[in-house]
């Protein structure tokens, strides 16, 4: 626990005395008012105020400060938002691909001077109410951010983070665990083979199992080869094994100093307190140093270049697996207006159905989707624009290159459609009013790169000024945008055309390289080295298993948590024969509309096609609109019209559920009638007969879903493992799991005529769903706008076909049979994604809160240690959902061994080898989850989508407080112990001999 009166040093106390007059002046009704009273030159807790800036479009007051003693930069954004954010960032510029900044990011969080326990970062996840905690490494910066709504929690986390980055222990064993090491496959058996292990090592093997990641990394390295962007900051597995512990420590010494740091604080907590703690406990212990981590400008080319690379062949995809893209190096991102302008141009060029490249590239139907990195990228010192196609035939590479050139020429000649420009500016206006989750965190992340390269982050936030300047530039020069396109693309010689083609021997070559590299390492070992490797492995294992005294870590206690929920002011009325839930909320002049149409009337043979229907229904034509003009008006008047599958188990019965289609949109209050008019056209006059347009959308949908597997493999594994346990799980897997991937691949892999036949399925689904029968609606808007909004919604609903909406939206499946299974999806990966699920109980059952606590306890006290620390996987977890309890791991070098860990975890729970304090920490993690801030547009949505009332939430909260250690042991025995309840296992990963030899396993290869 931090107490400033106890920890403040003399110099900080003196600073406080000098600032007393200033603090009196700053005393005000709110933290934001206190910041507004500051002036440039004011001195505060060892800092000097540089300037104070009002950012009215974000309802924010910004203040820029510099730490007098070290030169550390600090930007504070005062806003009436209780979800406060903190981050500290260092410019980190590696000159090789050993992954040193990435491994350092991991290792700093493994113990520090003040918190010398093993892995305090992960330990804190169970001792905090943080709404976000993480650390991340980019190409040239490393950022440590968190968010929380609790002031004590904020100060606790700030202490842990700052001690980690400025005073880490950087122990060799931690480097070995997080980075890489040579170790026996079985650390307890010196006769077992020596292999490579390490969390980051396996993480990056997983990253580069994805062909799209291979492509994106190659573009950066080859477009900007001269300095830090020419290497892989996250680490290339073949290079990671060259990194030494000393090099890691040297990199920390040269980069993690306050002089090279930038701090961000955000929210409604007082700035003075932040500065007092940061200076008094950390920065005043350092002096300013001479350090230059600036990235030089890339030397410009005199002519364009080309690069060819290869990637793994995907046997489950079509033969069209080639990617080609043109990338252009642009201006420095520190020029924030130029970046704004190029962002606008990029969006006009590539976004939406009426953009030039969408029409020229995607509608040509020679590829499945845009190439990775398409659009404007401003994460590095100089921005990059890329455009290209993926999923093309290798014979079409030159055709794509010619289309790109011709499209730029056409834009330079004809310019952009003014309606597209107006729509984009509207989206900017709406984006300023729409309140997204984790506003402060997103602000810190979005500003990281521009600030890292000494741009002005507060200037970057002044969107209204940029819009005004942009409009003036357009008025002064009608060819302003065309001139920019010519300058940056037509006349820009720093252009790289990258082509990537699949290689069926790629994975074999990668496996062979790792084997040869391992052989080289092992061949150089002496007898003494081998003994040391075995002894070190044992020592690491002992360290991982040793109990720890965590009393040094700060914590939030259960008695400090609110006992009551925050009631959600919702009311259900009937309009036009349809039930409408209304919620008055501070939506900042934005109206939110959500509708659910029941799927029960859709026949079983059509249901697999419903997700595809969701992806096309608002992207085809409707009413008098073709798809292009519909897209324009959607952008001009709304934040988008979207549709998605909704499947939700009933809170009292696993075999009762709702299946529906959820339609959602939002708009500025002034555009409500326009938004409802668009929905009227979609519901009453959809045009699903454009076969070529449908083909484009199907190709894009299939490509997007297939590419999500590598990044979300554990989600697919969990989904498939749940499919045989409950009817809800079955439908969710059909709609969003591997079954849906296989369906989409079969559609796009067939003849075009077979694709067009699916259009008939779309029309049949539309007739079932696009009416007000079995429809219900939710509206969130301000009290001032609610009356007008409801009258407009009533008019919209009255215009829809169908009978009055039924009050029964539930389906009860009395014939569902539970099926246990063991399934592997064989994929060309270097790592595995594991999932195991158990049949349990619904939301309102008394054991549900106990299982929620058990899930957090199981991860924190067993799975994390066994699967990540010892097993080397990037991550693992346990999750309790309606009727099902699931275990998972991701980017995991192990498969069957991890399943054994799952079994051991259950035995551990059943034995009760944990303390009452451990259970309390797990409860804290659950409250962290349940108390996440809800944005105004989402208030009441748990009631609307799942029928969960405030009373149910309060009962759940009361029960969570009451969960005991005995309760956790009881539910482990009741639901997870072998033989007690049905369970199923699924995983995605490379070919596995042990699985192939075991006939209990079903192996799916395509």
N, C-alpha and C positions, 0 to 999 in steps of 0.2 A: 504494500500500500504506500502511496506517495502522500507525504504531508510536507508542504512547502516550508512550514515553520521549522521543521526539523532538518530539512535538507538544504535550505538556501545557504549559499556560501557568502562570505563577507562582501565580496565584490558585488554580488547580486543584491545584497541588502543595501549597500551604498547606492546602487542604481535605483533601487526602490525609493530611497529617501529623496534622491534628486528628482524623481518623477512624481512626488506626492502632489505637487501643485497641478501637474498635468492630469493626474488621475482624478482630482477633484473636478477638473473641467470636463473630463470624460464621463463622469457619473451621470447616467441618464436613464430613461425608462426602458431602453433595450440595448442589447449589444450592438445593433446596427446604428442606433443613434450615437453611441459612444464612439464608433469608428468615424461617423460623419463629423464629429467634433475635432478630429485630428487634423493637423496641418503639416505640410512638408517641412522638414527640419526638426519636428518634435522628436525628443529622445524618450525611449520607453524600454526599460529592462534590458539595456545593452544594445538596443536597436535604434536606428535613425529612420524616421518615416521619410520616404522619398516622395510619395504623392498619394492622394485619395481621389478615387474616381467613382462617380455614380454611373451605374449601368441599369437604367430604368426598365429596359426591355426584359431584364431578368430579375427585376425587383431586388437588385443586389448593390451593395456598396463595397468597392474593392480598395484595399490599401496595400501599397508596396513598401517593403522595408528592407534594410540591409543591416546585418549584424556588424557592429563596429569593430569587434576584435578579430573576427575571422573572415568577414566578407560574405558569409552565408546569405543567400537571398530568401526572402519570405514574401508570399502573397497571401493575404487573407481576404476572404469573400464573405461579408456579413449579410445574412439573409434570414428571414423569419422561417427557418426550417429546422426542426428538432433533430433531423437525421444528420448529425455533424460528421464531417470528414476530415481526416488528416492524411498527409503523405509527405515522405521525404524522398528526394530523387537525386541520383548521382549520374553524371555523364560518364559512361563506361565505354571505352573504345578499344576493344581487343584488336590485336594484329595477327592473330592466328585463329584456327578453328577448333581449339581445344575446349571451347565452352567455358573458359575461365569466369566470365561475368555471371553466367547462368549457374555454375556450380558454386560460385561464391554467394550468390543470392540464396541458394539452399543452405549453405554451410553457416552463414552468419546467424541463421535462425535456429541453430542447433545448440545454443548455450552462450551466455555472455558473462561478463564480470559480475554483474549484480544478480543475474539469474543463471547460475551455473548448472542447472538441471539439463537432462537430455531433451532436446527438442522443445524448448519453451513455447515456440510458436504453436505447435499442435496441442500442447498441453493447455494453452490459453483458450483454445476453441471451446473447452468445456468450463471456462471460468469467466465468460464474458457474455454480454448481450449484443455483441457486434452484429450489425446488419451486413457487414462485409469485412473480410480479412483475407489478405493475400499478399503476394509479392510477385513482381514480374520483370522479365528481362527483355528489352527490345534490342534493336541492332546497335544502338549507341546510348541507351540509358537503362538504369535499373530503378524501379519504383517500388516503394513499400507503403501501400495505402490501407486504411481501414475506415469504417463508418460505424457510428453508434448513436443512440438517442439518450444515453445516460452519461452525465458529466463525470461521475466517479469512474465509470468504465472507460471513458475517453482518456482520462489521465493515467489509468492503469495501462492501457494499450500503448499510449504514447511512450511511457517509460520502458515497456518491454521492447518496442520497436527501436527506440533510439539507443538503448543499451546494446541491442543486437548489432546495429550497423556501426556504431562508433567504438564499442568495446567487446567485440565477439571473441570467443575463446579460440575458434578455428583449430580445433583439435585434429590431429592426424586421423584418428579413427572416424571422426565425423566426415572428413574429406573422403575417406575410403568408402563410407556408407553412401554418401550423397553423390559423389562424383563417380569414381571407378576404383576397382581393385582386382587383383588376382586372388582367387580364393578357391578352395576345394568345393566341388559341387555339393558335397555334404561336409559342412565345417567340422563335424565330429569324426570324420573318417579321412585320415591322411592318405589312404589308398585311392580315394575317389578322384576323378579327374580335376585338374585345375582349370577354372573357367573365368571369363570376365563377368564381374558383377558391378552393380551401382545403380542408384535411382535415376540420375540424369542420363547415364549411359543407356539404360533401357527406355527411358522416356524418349530420347532422340531416335533410337531405333524405331520406336512406334511412330514418331513424327514423320520419319522418312519412309515409312511403309505406305504413306499416302502419296500417290503420284503428283497430286496437285501441290503438295508442299515441296516436293523435289523441283517442280517447275518454278514456283515462286522464288525459292531460294536461289536457283540458278540465274533467274532474270536479274535479281539484285546484284549478285556477285559479278556477273558479266557486264552489266550496264555501268557499274561503278567499281572497277577492279583495283583502283589505286591505293585505297586506304582501308579503313575499318569495314566498309561495306563490301569489300572483296572477300571477307571471311564470314564464317557462320558463328554468330555470337552465342547461339544456343548450344553449339557444339556438334561436330560431325563425328559419329562414332569411331571411325578409324583414327581421328586426330585426338579424341578425348583421352585415349589411353596413352598419350604422350605427356599429358599434364602432370606436373609434380606438385606436391604439397607446398613446397617453397614458392613456386610460381604463383600459387593461389594467394599465399600470404603477401607476396610482393605486390600483387594486383590490388589487394585491399589497401595496403599502405599507400599506394600511388593514386588511388581513385576515391576511397571512402574517407574523405576529409571534409570538414565543414566548408572550407573554401571552395570545394567542388560540389556543394550541395544546394538544393532548392527545396524549400518547404512550402506546402500548401495547407491552409486551414480554411474550413468552410462551415457555415451554419449559424446558429443563434447563441452559441457559447461565447463568453467574452474573450476578445483578443488578448487583453492584458495578461490574463491567467495563462494562456498558451505560451506567451513570450517569457513570462516569469519562470515557468517550468523548463522550457527548452534552454534558455540561457543559464539559469541557475544550476541545473543538474548536468548539463552537457557542454554547450558551446563555450562557456567561459573557461573550460579546461584546455582549450586549444588556442593557438595563435594562427594568424594568417600566414599562408605559405605561398611560394611561387609555384604554381601548377598550371599547366597548359594542356587541357584535354580536348581542345577545339579540333573539329574535323575540317581539314582543308577542302576547298572546292575540287571537284573532280575535273581533271584536265579534259578539255572538250575535244571531240574527234573531228577530223576533217572530212570524214565520209562515214555513212552508215555501216554497221557490221551485222554479221549473222552468226548464230550459234545453233548447234544441233546437239541434243542430249537424248538419253534414253531413260526408260522407267519400267517398272514391272508390268508385265502383261496381265490383264484381268480376264481370266477364262470365263467369268460369268457375264461379262459385258459383250456388246456387239464388237465386230471387227474394226469399227471406226473408233479408234482410240488415240488418234494423233491430235496434238495441240499445236497451234501456231499463234504467235502474238507479236505485235510491234510495240516497242516501249521507247518513250522519249524522255530524256532528262531535261527538266524545266528549270525554273528560277528558284532562288532560295526561299524557303518557307517563312523566313523572318519578315519578308515583305507580305504583311497580312492581307492587304487589299489585293495584291496580285494573286495570292492564294485563294481569296474569296472569288475573284473573277474566274480563275481557272477551275475552281470547283463548280461554278455555274456553267461554264463551257463544257466541262466533263459530263455534268448531268444532262445538259441539252443534247450532247452527242450520243449518249448511251442509254439513258433511263427512259423507260416508257415506250409504248408501242408506236408512238409517232416520232421517236428520235431517229436520226439518220442511220446510225449503225445498227439499231434494232431492225430497221426495215431492210438494210442492205445485207447484213450478216445473218441474223437469226431467221428472217423470213425467207431466206434462200433455201433453208432446210437442207443445207449441206453439213451442218454441225448440230450438236445437241444444245449448246449453251455458250455464253461468252467464256473466253479463256480466263483462268485465274488472274487476278490483279487488274482486270478491266476497270478503267475509271481512273480517278485522280488519287494518288497516294502521297500523303504529306507527313510520313513518319520519319523521314531522314532529312539531312541538311538541305538537300535540293529535292524538289518534288519530282514525281514521275507520273506520266500518263501512259497507260497501256490499253490496247484494244486487240481482240483476236477471237478465235473460235476454238472450242474443244469438241471432241467427239466427231472429228472429220476423218475422211479417208486420206491416206498419205498422198494420193494423186491430186488432192484438192488444195494442197498447200499454196501453190502459186496463184490459184484462183482467189483464195482468201486475201493474199497480199495485194493482188490487183484491186479487189473490192475496197480494201482499206484506203489505198491511194486514191481511187476514184471518188470515194465518199468524202474525203477531205477536200478534194477539188470541187465537188458539188456544193459543199457548205461554203467554201470561200466565194464561189460564184453566186449562190442563191441566198445565203444567210439562213437564219433560223426562223421558224414560225413564231410570230409574236405571241400567239396564244400559249405556246409552250413556255415562253419567257414569263408571261403573266402567271401561269400555273406554278412555275418554280418559285417566283417571289411570294405567291400565296402560301406555298408550303413552308417557306421560311417564316412568314408571319404566324401561321398556325403552330409551327414548331416552337416558337417562343412562348405561346400560351399553353400548349399541351404540357401537362405536368407528368413527367416520367419518373419512375422509381430511381432512387440513388442519384439525384440531380448533382450533388456535390462530387460524388465519386466520378461520374461521367465527365464533369467539368475538369477535374484533375487529370483524367486520362486523355481527354481531347486536347488539353493545352500542353501536355508533357513535351511533345516534340518541338513545338514552336518555342517554348521557353528554354528548352534544352539547348537550342541554337541561338539564344540571346534575342529572340523576338519578344515582342511586347504582348504578354498574355491578356492583359486588360484591354488593349486595343483590339485584339482578336475577338473579344466578347461583344464589342460594340456593333452588333449586327445592323442596327438601324442606320448608323453612320455609313456602314459599307453599302447598304442598299441605296441610300441617298446619293452617295458618290457614284455608284454603279449607274443609277438612272441618269445622272448628269453626264457621265461619260458617253452613255448611249445617245443622249440628246445632242451633245457636242459633235459626235461622230457616228452617224448611222451605221458605218461599217466597223465599229469598234470591235465587235465580237469576231467578225470575219478576219480583221487584221491580226487579231490574237491567234486565231487558228492558223493563219498563214505563217506568222512568226514562229510559233512553237512547234508546228507539225510539218508544214510544207517546206519551210526553209531551214529546219533544224537537222543538222547533220549528225547530232548525237542520238542516233536511233539504232536500236538493236532489234532484229527480228529473230525470235527464238522459236525453234521447232523441237517438239518432244515426241518421240515415237516409242511404242512399247517394244520390249525385248523379252522374248520368252525365256531367255537364259539369264535375265537380270538378277532374279533372286538367287539362282544357283551361283552366280558370280559373286554376289554380296556375301553369301554364306562361305564360299571358298576364301574370299579375302579375309573374313574374320578368323577362319580356321588357320590360315597361314600367318596372320598377325599374332594370334595366340601362340602358335608354334614357335615363332621368333622370340616372343617374350619368355616362354617357358624354357626354350633351349639355352637361354643365357643365365638361367638360374643355377646357382651352386647348391650344394647340399645344405649349406647354412641358410641360403635364401629360402629353400623349400621348407625348412623347419620354421623359419620366421613367418612364412605365409600361413602355415598351419597354426602357429601360436597366435598370430595376429587375428586370424579368423575366429579362434576360440575366444580371444580377448574381446573382440567385437560382439560376439554372441553373448558373452557374459555381461557386457555392458548393456546390451539390449534387454537382457532378462532381469537385470538387477533392479530391485525396488528402489524408489526414490522418495526423498522427503521434498514435497512440493510446496512447503509452507512459505518459501521465499517468493513464490509467485503471487501477485495480487489477484483478487477475485471479487466478483459480485456474489452476494449471499442471497439465498432464497427469500429471506425476510425483507430484502430490499426491493423485491419485485411486486408490482401492483397485483392485488388479489382479484380485482374485477376486470372484466373485459371492457373494451371501448364499444358501447352500443352503436349500432348502425341504424340511422334513422330512415327506414324504408317502410313503404306502404304499398299494398297491392290493390289496384282498382280495375275496373273493366272498361275498355274503350273499343268500340266497334265489334263487340262480342269477343274480344281477346283480353286475357289477363295481362295487366301492365304493372310492373313494379316500378315505383317512382322513388327517387332518392335526391333530396336537395343537398348539394355539396358545393364547396368553394372551387368551382371548376374553371374560374378565370376566363369567363366568356366563351367557354367551349361546351357543346352539348354532345353527350355520348349515348349511342343507341346500340343495344344488344338484343338479338332475337334468336330463339331456338325453335326449330321446326322438328317435330318428332319423326323418327325414322321407321317406326313400327310398320308403316304402310308400305315400305319398300321391300320387295321380295328378296329372299335370300340369295338368289342368283345375281341380283343387281347390286347387292350391298358391297361386294369387293371393289366396285367402281365408284363408290361414293367419294372417297378422297380425291380421285381424279376430277369428279364433278366439282368439288370444292375449289380446285385449282383453276378451273376454266370458266365457271359461271359468271364471274365478274370481269372476265378478260376477253369474252366474246362480244358480239354486238348485242344490243337490246333496244327495243322501241325503234325510234328513228335513227339511232346511232349505229354506225359501224364500230368495230372494236377500237379503231384509232380515235374517233371523236369521243367515244365513251371514256377511253383512257384520259383524254385531255380534260374532260369536264370533271372526272373523278379527282384529278390533281388540282383543278382550278377551284373546286368548291368543298373538298373534303380532305381528311387525312388518310383516305383509302377506304375502299369497300372490300371486306374480306369474308371468307367463309371457311369453316373448318369443322371436322368431325367432333362431336361431343358424346362421350360415353362415360357415364358416372354410376357407380354402384350406389344403391340406396343405403342410407345410413343405418338401417335396422336389419337388412337381409342381404346376404351375398348373392342370392339368386334373383334378386329384384334389382332392376337397373333402368336407367334412362339412356336411350340411344337417340341422338339427334344431330341436326346440322346447326351450327352456331354461326349467325351472321353478325358482324360488328362493324361499326364505323363511328367517326366523330367529325365535328366540323365547328367552325366559328358560329356563334348563335345566329349571325345575320344570314348564314348560308343553309339554315336548317331545311327550308322548303326545297332548295335545290338538291340537298342530299336525299331527302325523302322522295323527290321526283326520280332520282336515279334508281333508288331501290324499287320504286313502282315499275319502272321499265324492266329491271332485272327480273322481278317476280312475275309480271304479267305478259311481257313480250320479249323473252330471251331469244336470241338468234344463235342456235347451236349447229347451223348447217354449213358453216365455212370450213370445209375439210382441210385446206392448207393451213389455216390459222390453228385449227385443232391439232394438226400434226406438229406445228411449232411448239405449242404448249405442252403436248405429251412428251416430246423430246426433252424439253427443259425440266419438266417435273421429274422424269426418270433420272436425268443426270444429277439433279440436286439431291435426290434421295440416295442415290448410289454413293455420291461423294460424302454424304453425312456418316456413312458407316464407320469409316476409320476414326473420326473424331468422337463419335457417339456409340462405339461398338458395344460398350457395357449396357447402354440403354436397350439396344436390340436384343442382347442376350437376356436381360431381365424380362423384357416383354415376351420373348418366346417361352421362357420358363414359366411365366404366369398363365400362358394361353390355355393349358389343360386343367387349370385349377378352378377357375370361375368363369361364368359366361361373360362377365365384363372383361376379364383378361383375354378371353378368346377374341372378342370383337376388337379390343384395342390392338392386339397383334395383327389381326386381319387388316386393320385400317392404317397402321403405322409401323409395322414390324417387317421382318424379313419376308413374310408372305406377300406384303404389298410391294416390296422391292422386286421380288420374283415376277409378280404380275406385270408391273410396269416394264421390266426388261423383256418379258415375253411379247408385250404389245409393240414396243419400239423395234424389237428384233424381227418382227414378222414383215410380211409384205404390206405396202401402203394400203391396199384394199382392205386388209384385215384391221388396220388402224381406223380406217374410216367407218368400219362397221361398229366400232365402239361408240361413235356419235349417236347411234340409235339408243344405246344404253343411257347416254346422257339425257336424251330427251325423255325417256321413260322415267328416269329419276326425277327430272324437273317437274313432270306432271304430278308426281307424288308429293313433292316437298314445297313447291313454289305457290303456296296458298296459305290462307289463315286457319285452315283446319289443323288442329294440334299445334298451334303457334302460341308462343308467349314472348313478352317483350319486357325489357328493362330500360329505363331512362335515367340518366344522371345529368343534372344541370343545376344552375344556381337557383335560389328561391325566386329571384326576380324574373327569371326566364321560364320557370316551370309551367305556369299557366299557358303561355303561348306555345310552348313546346308540346304540351299534352294535346292541345287543340289540333296542332299540325299532325301529330302522330295518329290521332283519332281519324282525321281525314285520310291519311295514308292507309290505315288498316281497313277502313270502310271501302276503299277502292279495290282491295284484294279479293280474288275469287275464293270460294270455299264456304263451308258452313261455319257457324260459330265455333270457336276453339273449344276442344274438349278439356276438361279439368284433370283428366287422367293421362299423365305423360309416362307412366311406368310400365315396364314389361316384366312379367314374372316367368322365369324359365323353370318349369317343374320337371323337365325331362333331362336337364343337363347332367352329364356324367363326368366325374373327375377322372383325369387321365394322367398318370405319372409317366415321365419320359426322361431320356438322356440323349441330347442332340448336340452334334458339332456341325457348325457351318465352316467348311474348309475354305479358307481365304488366303490370298498371297500376302500375308502379314509376317512381320518379324516377331510379333508379340501376340498375346491372347487377351480376350475380353470375356470375363466369366460372369455367369449369373445362376443363382439357385434360389428357388422360391418355395415357401411353405403356405399351405392353406390355414388361415386364421379366422378373424372375426371382423364384423363391420364396425363403423365409426362409433356408434352409441353403446356398444357392448362394454361392460365394465373392465374387460381385459385390454381394450384397445389402448388406453393411455399407458398401461403398464408395458405393452409391447413397444410403444413409442420410446419410452425411457430405456427399455432394454436395447433397442437399436442403437441409440447414442452411446450407451455404455459399452456395448459389444465392439463398436468401431474404435472408440477412444482407448480402451484398455486391453484390447486383444488384436483385432484385425489390423490396425495400423502398424503395430509392432511386428506382427508375424508376416504380413504381406508386403508392406513397404520397406520397413527398416531391415528385416531379415531376408525377405524374398526378393527385394529389388524392384517391385512393381511401382508404377508411378502413383497409384492410388487404389483405395478400396472403400467399402462402405456397407452399411445396412440400412434398410428403409422399411418403414411400416406404412402400408397403404390400405385402402378399404378391402378387407378380406384376405390380404396376402402380405407376407413378410418376405423380404428379398435380401440376399447377400450378393455382393459383386466385387469385381476388381477390374482395373483397366491398365492398358500398356503393361501387361504382366508377362514376364519371361516364363512363368510357370503356368500349368493348367491343372493336371490331376493333383499335383502337390497342393495347389490352392484349394481344391475341393476338400483335401484332407484337413487343411487349416480351418475351413468352414465347419467341418465335423468337430474338430478340437475346440473351436470357439463355443459350440453348443455345449459340449461337455464341461467346459470351464464355467459357463453360465449355470448349468445344472448343479455344479459343485458349490456354487456360491463363493468363489475365490475372489471376492471384491468387498469393498467396505461400504458402510453407509454413506461415507463422504463421496465415494465414487458414484453412488446412485444420485446424490444431490447434484453433483456436477453434470450428470447426464440429464437431469431434469432442467438444469439451467440451459443446456443445449436445445432442449425442446422449446423452452420459452423464447429463446433466441429466434427460433423458427416461427413460432406462432405470433410473436410480437413485431414482425417485420412491418415497416410502414406501408399503409395502403394509400395509393394515390386517389384523388377525388373521383376520377373516372371509374375506379374499381370498387368503390365502397358498395357493399351489399351483394357483390357477385358470388360469394360463397353460398348465400341464401338462394340466389337466383339459379345458379347452376347445379347446386347439390341439395337444396332444401335444408341446409344447416342454419338453424335459427340462433339468435343471441343466447337463448336459454340453453341450447345444446352446447354452445361454445363455453358458456359459464360453467356448466356441469363438467365438461372436459377439463377446464382449467382447475376447478376444485379437485377433481380426481388426480390430476397431475401432481398437485402439491402433496397429495396424500400417499403417493406411491412409495412403498417401502422396499427394502432389500429383499424381504421375504416374498413380496409380490412379484419381483423380477424373477427370482428363482422359480416360483410357482408357474409363471407363464412359460418360462423356458422349458420346464418339464412337461407342461401341458401341450405345447404347440410345436416345439422344435426338436425335442428328444426323438431319436430314431424310432420309427414305428408308431409314433403318436398321431401324426397328421400326414396327409398326402403332400408330396413335394416333387419338384422337377428341376432338372439341370439343363442349361444350354450354354454353349460358348462359341465364340468366333475366334479362329486362329489357324495357324499353318498345319499342314499334315502332321499327324501324331501317330506313331507306330503303336503305342500302347492302346490308344483308342481304337485303332483299326483292328487290333487283335481281340478286342473285347466285344462280343456280340450283343451286349446290352446297349451299346451305343448305336444310334442312327447317325450316319454321316451324310450331309447334304453338300454337294460340291458345286451346285449352280442354282 
